[in-house]
Amino acid sequence: LEKTFVGGSFVEGLFELVWEKQPGGWGRKTVA
């Protein structure tokens, strides 16, 4: 998934909140 998945800052922020809680921070790396 990328930030342009929906193109909304709300969804982008929501994904970051969920992803940064994932073990290993795999989601955070994907966003960056």
PyMOL commands that place a pseudoatom at each C-alpha (Angstrom):
pseudoatom trace, name=CA, resn=LEU, resi=1, chain=A, elem=C, hetatm=0, pos=[0.000, 0.000, 0.000]
pseudoatom trace, name=CA, resn=GLU, resi=2, chain=A, elem=C, hetatm=0, pos=[1.134, 3.527, -0.763]
pseudoatom trace, name=CA, resn=LYS, resi=3, chain=A, elem=C, hetatm=0, pos=[0.040, 6.990, 0.339]
pseudoatom trace, name=CA, resn=THR, resi=4, chain=A, elem=C, hetatm=0, pos=[-1.733, 7.350, -3.005]
pseudoatom trace, name=CA, resn=PHE, resi=5, chain=A, elem=C, hetatm=0, pos=[-3.924, 4.332, -2.172]
pseudoatom trace, name=CA, resn=VAL, resi=6, chain=A, elem=C, hetatm=0, pos=[-6.783, 6.734, -1.505]
pseudoatom trace, name=CA, resn=GLY, resi=7, chain=A, elem=C, hetatm=0, pos=[-4.979, 10.049, -1.753]
pseudoatom trace, name=CA, resn=GLY, resi=8, chain=A, elem=C, hetatm=0, pos=[-6.474, 11.312, 1.498]
pseudoatom trace, name=CA, resn=SER, resi=9, chain=A, elem=C, hetatm=0, pos=[-4.454, 12.610, 4.427]
pseudoatom trace, name=CA, resn=PHE, resi=10, chain=A, elem=C, hetatm=0, pos=[-6.974, 11.056, 6.818]
pseudoatom trace, name=CA, resn=VAL, resi=11, chain=A, elem=C, hetatm=0, pos=[-6.476, 7.582, 5.406]
pseudoatom trace, name=CA, resn=GLU, resi=12, chain=A, elem=C, hetatm=0, pos=[-2.740, 8.180, 5.168]
pseudoatom trace, name=CA, resn=GLY, resi=13, chain=A, elem=C, hetatm=0, pos=[-2.590, 9.077, 8.845]
pseudoatom trace, name=CA, resn=LEU, resi=14, chain=A, elem=C, hetatm=0, pos=[-4.811, 6.137, 9.734]
pseudoatom trace, name=CA, resn=PHE, resi=15, chain=A, elem=C, hetatm=0, pos=[-2.491, 3.723, 7.936]
pseudoatom trace, name=CA, resn=GLU, resi=16, chain=A, elem=C, hetatm=0, pos=[0.516, 5.204, 9.722]
pseudoatom trace, name=CA, resn=LEU, resi=17, chain=A, elem=C, hetatm=0, pos=[-1.122, 4.731, 13.126]
pseudoatom trace, name=CA, resn=VAL, resi=18, chain=A, elem=C, hetatm=0, pos=[-1.858, 1.077, 12.359]
pseudoatom trace, name=CA, resn=TRP, resi=19, chain=A, elem=C, hetatm=0, pos=[1.438, 0.342, 10.625]
pseudoatom trace, name=CA, resn=GLU, resi=20, chain=A, elem=C, hetatm=0, pos=[3.765, 1.886, 13.184]
pseudoatom trace, name=CA, resn=LYS, resi=21, chain=A, elem=C, hetatm=0, pos=[2.218, -0.480, 15.761]
pseudoatom trace, name=CA, resn=GLN, resi=22, chain=A, elem=C, hetatm=0, pos=[3.165, -3.506, 13.643]
pseudoatom trace, name=CA, resn=PRO, resi=23, chain=A, elem=C, hetatm=0, pos=[6.134, -5.602, 14.881]
pseudoatom trace, name=CA, resn=GLY, resi=24, chain=A, elem=C, hetatm=0, pos=[9.355, -4.752, 13.078]
pseudoatom trace, name=CA, resn=GLY, resi=25, chain=A, elem=C, hetatm=0, pos=[7.915, -1.513, 11.798]
pseudoatom trace, name=CA, resn=TRP, resi=26, chain=A, elem=C, hetatm=0, pos=[7.404, -3.057, 8.321]
pseudoatom trace, name=CA, resn=GLY, resi=27, chain=A, elem=C, hetatm=0, pos=[4.515, -0.704, 7.681]
pseudoatom trace, name=CA, resn=ARG, resi=28, chain=A, elem=C, hetatm=0, pos=[6.483, 2.398, 8.561]
pseudoatom trace, name=CA, resn=LYS, resi=29, chain=A, elem=C, hetatm=0, pos=[9.171, 1.371, 6.054]
pseudoatom trace, name=CA, resn=THR, resi=30, chain=A, elem=C, hetatm=0, pos=[6.517, 0.891, 3.375]
pseudoatom trace, name=CA, resn=VAL, resi=31, chain=A, elem=C, hetatm=0, pos=[5.058, 4.357, 3.961]
pseudoatom trace, name=CA, resn=ALA, resi=32, chain=A, elem=C, hetatm=0, pos=[8.491, 5.951, 3.855]
for i in range(1, 32): cmd.bond("trace and resi %d" % i, "trace and resi %d" % (i + 1))
show_as sticks, trace
zoom trace
